[in-house]
Amino acid sequence: MVSIKTAFQAVLRLVFGRAPASQETGGATVARAIVPIRSLGENQRPRILKHLLALDPRDRYLRFGSVIKDERIAKYVESIDFQRDDVFGIFNRKLDLIAVAHLAYAEQMDCEACAEFGVSVLPHARGLGYGSRLFERATMHSRNEGVQMIFIHALSENTAMLAIARKAGAILQRDGSESEAHLRLAPADLSSQLGSLLDSQLAHSDYQLKVQARQFWRFLSAVQEVRNGVIDAQRRSAP
């Protein structure tokens, strides 16, 4: 009979790969944090725009290949087709998007079952592996959607993006100032399907908890304002 612990570890292994709950580093076991990644829709378009507008010129240059102004970013966000493409995001406790990935499916490319991956992470959230985790999530989702290959177009100086692709096993080709990486995907299986389902449920629960927490703190803030107003009124009316 399989123990509960063994079954739970098997589920984690399906979701998080070879290192479900920990990673080996020089003989030591280091816990791997679970990062809730939520699929974004039309209602999150304003938050996506806010996220991209927070990128400085250098970050915009690396993300889009040129230093684009706010107006072009707004047009880009408005042009995202949520019916065709997939967008994933990581929220902080204030429900701000600190990392966003856009998985754009091919329309006119030679490869019909292809998708292009792009990602951006705010400066204060870097160094935590969010870009890699978003790529893993996009890869798993792509497999379940029947995508056979993921492309990444990036500037050659965008070492962080290229490192993500290289770590995932993608083949890199450099052409001067630009580079392209492509990763051939395995067909969907039970692992990718179950992993995607559990990831979605985890992200949904995490988001709802953050929404409730935000509402609770707003309620407390309103109560405190009323209380301060009552105290101030009492002091003014005191003889």
Residue, then its C-alpha position, 0 to 999 in steps of 0.5 A: m500500500v502506498s503511503i500518503k507521504t509517497a503519494f504526495q511526493a509523487v504529485l509534487r514530482l509531477v508538478f515541479g519536475r525532478a526537484p519537487a520540494s527541494q534542490e540539491t546544492g553541494g550536498a545540502t538540500v535547499a527548499r524550493a519555494i512554490v510560486p503561484i502563477r495565474s493565467l491572465g485575461e481581459n480583466q487584468r489588462p490594466r494591471i499588465l499595462k501598469h506592470l510594463l509601464a513600470l519598466d525603465p528604458r533599459d528594461r523596455y529595450l531588452r523586452f521589446g528590442s527597442v526603447i518604446k514610449d508609453e503610447r506604444i506599450a499601451k497599444y501593445v497591451e491593447s492588441i493582446d488577443f486573449q482568445r488566441d494567446d496565453v498570458f501568465g503573471i505573478f502577483n505580490r500581496k498588493l495584487d500588483l503584477i511583478a512578472v508577466a509572460h506572453l505566450a503568442y501562438a503562431e499565425q503566419m509562421d511556417c510552423e503552425a504548432c509554434a508559440e513565441f515566449g516573452v517575459s518581463v520581471l520588475p527590478h525588485a523581484r529579480g533574482l528569485g527565478y520568476g522568469s524561469r518559473l514562468f517559462e516552465r509554466a508556459t512550456m507545460h501549458s504549451r505541451n497540453e495545447g499541442v504546441q510542438m516548439i517554443f521560440i524566443h527572440a531576444l537581443s544577444e545582450n539579454t543574457a538573462m532571457l537567453a540563460i532561461a532558454r539555455k537552462a531549459g535545453a533550447i537551441l540558441q542561434r546568434d545573428g549579430s545583435e539578435s539571438e533566437a532560441h527554440l525548444r522542441l516540446a514533448p507531447a502532452d502526458l499525464s504529468s503535464q496535464l496534472g501539473s497544469l491543473l494543480d498549478s491553476q488551482l494553486a494560483h486561483s486559491d492564492y489570488q483569492l486569498k490575496v484579494q480577501a486579505r486586501q479587502f480586510w486591510r482596507f476595511l480595517s483602514a476605514v474603521q481606523e479612519v472612522r475611529n480617528g474621526v470620532i476621537d478628533a470630534q470628541r476632543r474638539s467638543a470637550p470643554 
